[in-house]
């Protein structure tokens, strides 16, 4: 049985509404019948009177009036009798329906429920399916359906511990494409410390059973090499904190200067914001003027960057007033001064380096093959809360600044390219003389 999800009160109310509607319809039908019968009764005496006038041309006027009045009264009596007879018949027809509805109330069932019980089960199922489709097609305005974001970045991966240097990436892909949910393969360069063996990561969709695939790969030998497949765990902490001392205003300004130099060097290396490739080949870098931040670069991140690299101070006013500020010594404690405007500028530059050039600024690490790894933007270092003033000194700030500059020096130094003359001095081969050795 199909439950219609109606309570007892709703069923009784529904039955009462149906009875009221039927009674109103019955009253309207009776009124319409009375009107039609009265019209017919009024039309009949007029017709009879006209016929009698044609027949009784020689009769007197008084006799004709009396006969017409008598015939009209008789016709009205006949109309009333017909109306009463029809009312009795309609009452007889409606009485069993009312009784049946009353019985249904007592039993807790309405006429609609009885009809549904009389119907075969297949028809009832079809009606319920149609109702469900109509309810789905008409969305509720009160409940707004919010689509959840699909976790495309969530993946499962297998770590291949031992791969011979002769095994190519295409061979590993052909082997792993047999399993459902395969996405990509990442191979590490051969390492001399590990007898030039390589490491690899195979990425699969989140919906697969990664342990079964790992078991199957352990039973396969690729070029007589046991790959040593292991299930790779997810990264526990993707955003990792660094020392809160970097929130200081002077260090933030120094970081903006270093980050701007790195962005400019890498943009020039890969020609990201430079459209004139032909002009760039003709010009020699030695003759170019030194780079100025934000002026020669079309990168919007470096726009008006010089506004945040220059210090401001009222030194003339202090000199005129005779006020001199004492310089802080190395052992003096330093209070952390935060400048939110400078921090916003630095955050844009750090995100640009991390997303575009795959460089984690605060750790000073570059991820060159990040697009092939299981997590394409795996780890990123960010600023933590500033420490208390009792732990920071002026010498500590300078030591941290010098150590960080040495760590990130590999990205700030621009590597120049050799000219053709310098390359020939170093022993460049002529491709026409040695066609087999020049690729």
Beta strands, then each sheet from edge to edge (+ up, - down):
strand 1: 156-163
strand 2: 182-187
strand 3: 198-204
strand 4: 229-232
strand 5: 239-242
strand 6: 359-360
strand 7: 365-366
strand 8: 380-383
sheet 1: 2+ 3- 1+ 4-
sheet 2: 5+ 8+
sheet 3: 6+ 7-
end
